[in-house]
Amino acid sequence: MLEDDGLTQSMSRVGHCIDNGPVESFQGFIKDMAKVLFGKANTYEEAAEIIYRTYEYYIYRYPQKRFHGKTANQVRQEALTAVTPEQYPIAPNRRIERFWDGIEKSKAKHQAQAQQ
């Protein structure tokens, strides 16, 4: 079905859930926000409306610490009009860095063994 629409399936290797972690974390955050803001949905239509309204809240009304109290929309609007947009770097995730360091060490070990 994906190929019919000109899309490529994106999946990491089996056992490498670290690739999906950031997106799953964000989805969990949005789900929690929806529960707090709107409560439980009883129908598909209500659920769709809650999801829409939660994203709308997140984009237009939720001030983010990472953006120094600005909303995602404010940051986007500033970026669209600025010659040099302000940078809001994501703080390093030490757990992910350690994961990838371990992968690199493992690769180096296997390469060294293969050369012997």
Biotite code that builds the C-alpha atoms (Angstrom):
import biotite.structure as struc

atoms = struc.array([
    struc.Atom([0.000, 0.000, 0.000], chain_id="A", res_id=1, res_name="MET", atom_name="CA", element="C"),
    struc.Atom([2.854, 2.404, 0.834], chain_id="A", res_id=2, res_name="LEU", atom_name="CA", element="C"),
    struc.Atom([4.579, 1.749, -2.484], chain_id="A", res_id=3, res_name="GLU", atom_name="CA", element="C"),
    struc.Atom([1.332, 2.461, -4.340], chain_id="A", res_id=4, res_name="ASP", atom_name="CA", element="C"),
    struc.Atom([1.373, 5.942, -2.805], chain_id="A", res_id=5, res_name="ASP", atom_name="CA", element="C"),
    struc.Atom([5.085, 6.486, -3.507], chain_id="A", res_id=6, res_name="GLY", atom_name="CA", element="C"),
    struc.Atom([6.077, 6.180, 0.156], chain_id="A", res_id=7, res_name="LEU", atom_name="CA", element="C"),
    struc.Atom([8.950, 4.311, 1.766], chain_id="A", res_id=8, res_name="THR", atom_name="CA", element="C"),
    struc.Atom([8.331, 2.453, 5.007], chain_id="A", res_id=9, res_name="GLN", atom_name="CA", element="C"),
    struc.Atom([10.554, 3.702, 7.801], chain_id="A", res_id=10, res_name="SER", atom_name="CA", element="C"),
    struc.Atom([11.432, 1.132, 10.416], chain_id="A", res_id=11, res_name="MET", atom_name="CA", element="C"),
    struc.Atom([14.540, 0.693, 12.454], chain_id="A", res_id=12, res_name="SER", atom_name="CA", element="C"),
    struc.Atom([16.231, -2.602, 13.044], chain_id="A", res_id=13, res_name="ARG", atom_name="CA", element="C"),
    struc.Atom([14.540, -5.042, 15.390], chain_id="A", res_id=14, res_name="VAL", atom_name="CA", element="C"),
    struc.Atom([15.438, -4.319, 18.987], chain_id="A", res_id=15, res_name="GLY", atom_name="CA", element="C"),
    struc.Atom([16.404, -0.693, 18.382], chain_id="A", res_id=16, res_name="HIS", atom_name="CA", element="C"),
    struc.Atom([13.441, 0.999, 19.992], chain_id="A", res_id=17, res_name="CYS", atom_name="CA", element="C"),
    struc.Atom([15.604, 4.024, 20.811], chain_id="A", res_id=18, res_name="ILE", atom_name="CA", element="C"),
    struc.Atom([14.782, 5.352, 17.319], chain_id="A", res_id=19, res_name="ASP", atom_name="CA", element="C"),
    struc.Atom([11.080, 5.625, 18.161], chain_id="A", res_id=20, res_name="ASN", atom_name="CA", element="C"),
    struc.Atom([11.531, 6.913, 21.704], chain_id="A", res_id=21, res_name="GLY", atom_name="CA", element="C"),
    struc.Atom([11.263, 10.661, 21.051], chain_id="A", res_id=22, res_name="PRO", atom_name="CA", element="C"),
    struc.Atom([8.066, 10.336, 19.005], chain_id="A", res_id=23, res_name="VAL", atom_name="CA", element="C"),
    struc.Atom([6.465, 7.925, 21.456], chain_id="A", res_id=24, res_name="GLU", atom_name="CA", element="C"),
    struc.Atom([7.379, 10.251, 24.308], chain_id="A", res_id=25, res_name="SER", atom_name="CA", element="C"),
    struc.Atom([5.747, 13.185, 22.516], chain_id="A", res_id=26, res_name="PHE", atom_name="CA", element="C"),
    struc.Atom([2.618, 11.141, 21.786], chain_id="A", res_id=27, res_name="GLN", atom_name="CA", element="C"),
    struc.Atom([2.408, 10.196, 25.461], chain_id="A", res_id=28, res_name="GLY", atom_name="CA", element="C"),
    struc.Atom([2.770, 13.846, 26.426], chain_id="A", res_id=29, res_name="PHE", atom_name="CA", element="C"),
    struc.Atom([-0.035, 14.864, 24.047], chain_id="A", res_id=30, res_name="ILE", atom_name="CA", element="C"),
    struc.Atom([-2.255, 12.036, 25.368], chain_id="A", res_id=31, res_name="LYS", atom_name="CA", element="C"),
    struc.Atom([-1.700, 13.176, 28.963], chain_id="A", res_id=32, res_name="ASP", atom_name="CA", element="C"),
    struc.Atom([-2.371, 16.788, 27.979], chain_id="A", res_id=33, res_name="MET", atom_name="CA", element="C"),
    struc.Atom([-5.616, 15.764, 26.254], chain_id="A", res_id=34, res_name="ALA", atom_name="CA", element="C"),
    struc.Atom([-6.802, 13.932, 29.386], chain_id="A", res_id=35, res_name="LYS", atom_name="CA", element="C"),
    struc.Atom([-6.116, 16.957, 31.560], chain_id="A", res_id=36, res_name="VAL", atom_name="CA", element="C"),
    struc.Atom([-7.640, 19.488, 29.167], chain_id="A", res_id=37, res_name="LEU", atom_name="CA", element="C"),
    struc.Atom([-10.665, 17.601, 27.859], chain_id="A", res_id=38, res_name="PHE", atom_name="CA", element="C"),
    struc.Atom([-11.209, 14.367, 29.757], chain_id="A", res_id=39, res_name="GLY", atom_name="CA", element="C"),
    struc.Atom([-12.422, 11.118, 28.258], chain_id="A", res_id=40, res_name="LYS", atom_name="CA", element="C"),
    struc.Atom([-13.928, 10.729, 24.796], chain_id="A", res_id=41, res_name="ALA", atom_name="CA", element="C"),
    struc.Atom([-16.982, 8.513, 24.403], chain_id="A", res_id=42, res_name="ASN", atom_name="CA", element="C"),
    struc.Atom([-17.133, 8.382, 20.596], chain_id="A", res_id=43, res_name="THR", atom_name="CA", element="C"),
    struc.Atom([-14.705, 8.391, 17.696], chain_id="A", res_id=44, res_name="TYR", atom_name="CA", element="C"),
    struc.Atom([-15.867, 11.889, 16.768], chain_id="A", res_id=45, res_name="GLU", atom_name="CA", element="C"),
    struc.Atom([-15.209, 13.166, 20.308], chain_id="A", res_id=46, res_name="GLU", atom_name="CA", element="C"),
    struc.Atom([-11.757, 11.564, 20.288], chain_id="A", res_id=47, res_name="ALA", atom_name="CA", element="C"),
    struc.Atom([-10.921, 13.191, 16.952], chain_id="A", res_id=48, res_name="ALA", atom_name="CA", element="C"),
    struc.Atom([-12.090, 16.574, 18.248], chain_id="A", res_id=49, res_name="GLU", atom_name="CA", element="C"),
    struc.Atom([-10.063, 16.189, 21.444], chain_id="A", res_id=50, res_name="ILE", atom_name="CA", element="C"),
    struc.Atom([-6.929, 15.311, 19.488], chain_id="A", res_id=51, res_name="ILE", atom_name="CA", element="C"),
    struc.Atom([-7.431, 18.297, 17.183], chain_id="A", res_id=52, res_name="TYR", atom_name="CA", element="C"),
    struc.Atom([-8.053, 20.691, 20.070], chain_id="A", res_id=53, res_name="ARG", atom_name="CA", element="C"),
    struc.Atom([-5.082, 19.341, 22.047], chain_id="A", res_id=54, res_name="THR", atom_name="CA", element="C"),
    struc.Atom([-2.681, 19.918, 19.150], chain_id="A", res_id=55, res_name="TYR", atom_name="CA", element="C"),
    struc.Atom([-4.202, 23.339, 18.635], chain_id="A", res_id=56, res_name="GLU", atom_name="CA", element="C"),
    struc.Atom([-3.597, 24.138, 22.301], chain_id="A", res_id=57, res_name="TYR", atom_name="CA", element="C"),
    struc.Atom([-0.028, 22.789, 22.122], chain_id="A", res_id=58, res_name="TYR", atom_name="CA", element="C"),
    struc.Atom([0.831, 24.868, 19.051], chain_id="A", res_id=59, res_name="ILE", atom_name="CA", element="C"),
    struc.Atom([-0.932, 28.150, 19.814], chain_id="A", res_id=60, res_name="TYR", atom_name="CA", element="C"),
    struc.Atom([-1.313, 28.435, 23.596], chain_id="A", res_id=61, res_name="ARG", atom_name="CA", element="C"),
    struc.Atom([1.216, 26.211, 25.416], chain_id="A", res_id=62, res_name="TYR", atom_name="CA", element="C"),
    struc.Atom([4.291, 28.230, 26.464], chain_id="A", res_id=63, res_name="PRO", atom_name="CA", element="C"),
    struc.Atom([7.370, 26.042, 26.347], chain_id="A", res_id=64, res_name="GLN", atom_name="CA", element="C"),
    struc.Atom([10.384, 26.337, 28.604], chain_id="A", res_id=65, res_name="LYS", atom_name="CA", element="C"),
    struc.Atom([12.657, 25.335, 25.718], chain_id="A", res_id=66, res_name="ARG", atom_name="CA", element="C"),
    struc.Atom([11.339, 28.324, 23.717], chain_id="A", res_id=67, res_name="PHE", atom_name="CA", element="C"),
    struc.Atom([11.826, 30.709, 26.674], chain_id="A", res_id=68, res_name="HIS", atom_name="CA", element="C"),
    struc.Atom([8.077, 30.902, 27.355], chain_id="A", res_id=69, res_name="GLY", atom_name="CA", element="C"),
    struc.Atom([6.984, 31.277, 23.736], chain_id="A", res_id=70, res_name="LYS", atom_name="CA", element="C"),
    struc.Atom([4.512, 28.986, 21.996], chain_id="A", res_id=71, res_name="THR", atom_name="CA", element="C"),
    struc.Atom([5.474, 26.806, 19.039], chain_id="A", res_id=72, res_name="ALA", atom_name="CA", element="C"),
    struc.Atom([3.472, 29.093, 16.758], chain_id="A", res_id=73, res_name="ASN", atom_name="CA", element="C"),
    struc.Atom([5.264, 32.218, 18.018], chain_id="A", res_id=74, res_name="GLN", atom_name="CA", element="C"),
    struc.Atom([8.620, 30.578, 17.332], chain_id="A", res_id=75, res_name="VAL", atom_name="CA", element="C"),
    struc.Atom([7.467, 29.531, 13.848], chain_id="A", res_id=76, res_name="ARG", atom_name="CA", element="C"),
    struc.Atom([6.190, 33.013, 12.996], chain_id="A", res_id=77, res_name="GLN", atom_name="CA", element="C"),
    struc.Atom([9.453, 34.568, 14.167], chain_id="A", res_id=78, res_name="GLU", atom_name="CA", element="C"),
    struc.Atom([11.447, 32.065, 12.108], chain_id="A", res_id=79, res_name="ALA", atom_name="CA", element="C"),
    struc.Atom([9.414, 32.832, 8.978], chain_id="A", res_id=80, res_name="LEU", atom_name="CA", element="C"),
    struc.Atom([10.108, 36.557, 9.237], chain_id="A", res_id=81, res_name="THR", atom_name="CA", element="C"),
    struc.Atom([13.681, 36.579, 10.561], chain_id="A", res_id=82, res_name="ALA", atom_name="CA", element="C"),
    struc.Atom([16.774, 36.706, 8.396], chain_id="A", res_id=83, res_name="VAL", atom_name="CA", element="C"),
    struc.Atom([18.533, 34.515, 10.953], chain_id="A", res_id=84, res_name="THR", atom_name="CA", element="C"),
    struc.Atom([16.011, 32.650, 13.127], chain_id="A", res_id=85, res_name="PRO", atom_name="CA", element="C"),
    struc.Atom([16.767, 32.237, 16.812], chain_id="A", res_id=86, res_name="GLU", atom_name="CA", element="C"),
    struc.Atom([18.082, 28.806, 17.697], chain_id="A", res_id=87, res_name="GLN", atom_name="CA", element="C"),
    struc.Atom([16.462, 26.658, 20.375], chain_id="A", res_id=88, res_name="TYR", atom_name="CA", element="C"),
    struc.Atom([18.773, 23.672, 20.734], chain_id="A", res_id=89, res_name="PRO", atom_name="CA", element="C"),
    struc.Atom([17.467, 20.487, 22.264], chain_id="A", res_id=90, res_name="ILE", atom_name="CA", element="C"),
    struc.Atom([19.288, 19.546, 25.449], chain_id="A", res_id=91, res_name="ALA", atom_name="CA", element="C"),
    struc.Atom([21.532, 16.502, 25.030], chain_id="A", res_id=92, res_name="PRO", atom_name="CA", element="C"),
    struc.Atom([20.014, 13.192, 26.031], chain_id="A", res_id=93, res_name="ASN", atom_name="CA", element="C"),
    struc.Atom([22.787, 11.363, 27.857], chain_id="A", res_id=94, res_name="ARG", atom_name="CA", element="C"),
    struc.Atom([20.935, 8.033, 27.749], chain_id="A", res_id=95, res_name="ARG", atom_name="CA", element="C"),
    struc.Atom([20.782, 8.120, 23.947], chain_id="A", res_id=96, res_name="ILE", atom_name="CA", element="C"),
    struc.Atom([24.393, 9.272, 23.723], chain_id="A", res_id=97, res_name="GLU", atom_name="CA", element="C"),
    struc.Atom([25.492, 6.307, 25.884], chain_id="A", res_id=98, res_name="ARG", atom_name="CA", element="C"),
    struc.Atom([23.418, 3.972, 23.704], chain_id="A", res_id=99, res_name="PHE", atom_name="CA", element="C"),
    struc.Atom([25.141, 5.132, 20.510], chain_id="A", res_id=100, res_name="TRP", atom_name="CA", element="C"),
    struc.Atom([28.569, 5.109, 22.188], chain_id="A", res_id=101, res_name="ASP", atom_name="CA", element="C"),
    struc.Atom([27.943, 1.456, 23.022], chain_id="A", res_id=102, res_name="GLY", atom_name="CA", element="C"),
    struc.Atom([27.021, 0.735, 19.406], chain_id="A", res_id=103, res_name="ILE", atom_name="CA", element="C"),
    struc.Atom([30.230, 2.392, 18.166], chain_id="A", res_id=104, res_name="GLU", atom_name="CA", element="C"),
    struc.Atom([32.357, 0.458, 20.686], chain_id="A", res_id=105, res_name="LYS", atom_name="CA", element="C"),
    struc.Atom([30.707, -2.781, 19.633], chain_id="A", res_id=106, res_name="SER", atom_name="CA", element="C"),
    struc.Atom([31.366, -2.029, 15.953], chain_id="A", res_id=107, res_name="LYS", atom_name="CA", element="C"),
    struc.Atom([34.999, -1.209, 16.663], chain_id="A", res_id=108, res_name="ALA", atom_name="CA", element="C"),
    struc.Atom([35.400, -4.442, 18.645], chain_id="A", res_id=109, res_name="LYS", atom_name="CA", element="C"),
    struc.Atom([33.914, -6.527, 15.814], chain_id="A", res_id=110, res_name="HIS", atom_name="CA", element="C"),
    struc.Atom([36.097, -4.782, 13.229], chain_id="A", res_id=111, res_name="GLN", atom_name="CA", element="C"),
    struc.Atom([39.219, -5.400, 15.310], chain_id="A", res_id=112, res_name="ALA", atom_name="CA", element="C"),
    struc.Atom([38.293, -9.091, 15.667], chain_id="A", res_id=113, res_name="GLN", atom_name="CA", element="C"),
    struc.Atom([37.671, -9.394, 11.928], chain_id="A", res_id=114, res_name="ALA", atom_name="CA", element="C"),
    struc.Atom([41.129, -7.985, 11.153], chain_id="A", res_id=115, res_name="GLN", atom_name="CA", element="C"),
    struc.Atom([42.873, -10.586, 13.332], chain_id="A", res_id=116, res_name="GLN", atom_name="CA", element="C"),
])
